[in-house]
Amino acid sequence: MIPIGAVFQPELIDLMKSVLEDATAMLPEAQRTSAIKAEIASYILARAANGPIFLRVLPTASETR
């Protein structure tokens, strides 16, 4: 769960958006639904709320495409 009042820097938001787009693009067409995209976005936000470790994971995730 994302802490209430979590604040993310614009650069991190851009990076998270890119990771979401990359992750969605890796899915088969039939699985690219709004519900799945929302699930992935929630996961990304939850990881971001955990702090610096997220910054080490995101570039790796976005490079896998």
N, C-alpha and C positions, 0 to 999 in steps of 0.2 A: 504494500500500500504506500502511496506517495504521501509524505508528511504534509499536513495542512500548512499552506503558506510557503511551500517550496519555491525557490526563485532560481531560475537558470539564466546564465549569461546568453546574449544573442548568438555568440559563436557556437556555444554548446547546443542551442536549439537548432541551428543550421545543421550541425553534425548529426544530431538525432534524427532530423528530418531526412537527411541523406541516407542514414542507416535504415530507416523505415522504408524508404523508397527502394533501396537495394534488396532488403529482405523480401519485400512484396514482389519485386521483379523475379526473385528466385523461385517463387511458388508457381505451381502449374496454374494455368489460366482459370480453371474451374474453382480454385481455392482462393483467388484474389477477391474475396468478398469484403464488404465493409466491416463485418463482424471479426474476421480474421485480422484485418488491418488494425482494428481497434485493440484486439488482444496483443498484437505485437507492439503497438504504441504504448500500451499500458506496461508491458514488460520493460521496454526501453526506458520509460519514465521512472519506473521503480528502481532500475539499476542506476540511473543518473542520480537519484535521490540518495544513493548510498555513498556518493562521493568519488574521490580520486581513482579508485580501482576501475570505475566505469570508463574513465578516460583512456586507460590502457586497453580495454576490451573493445571499445567502439571502432577504432581504426582497423583492427583485425577483422571484425565482423564485416565492415564495409569493403575490405579488400578481397573477400572470398568469392566475389561474383565473377 
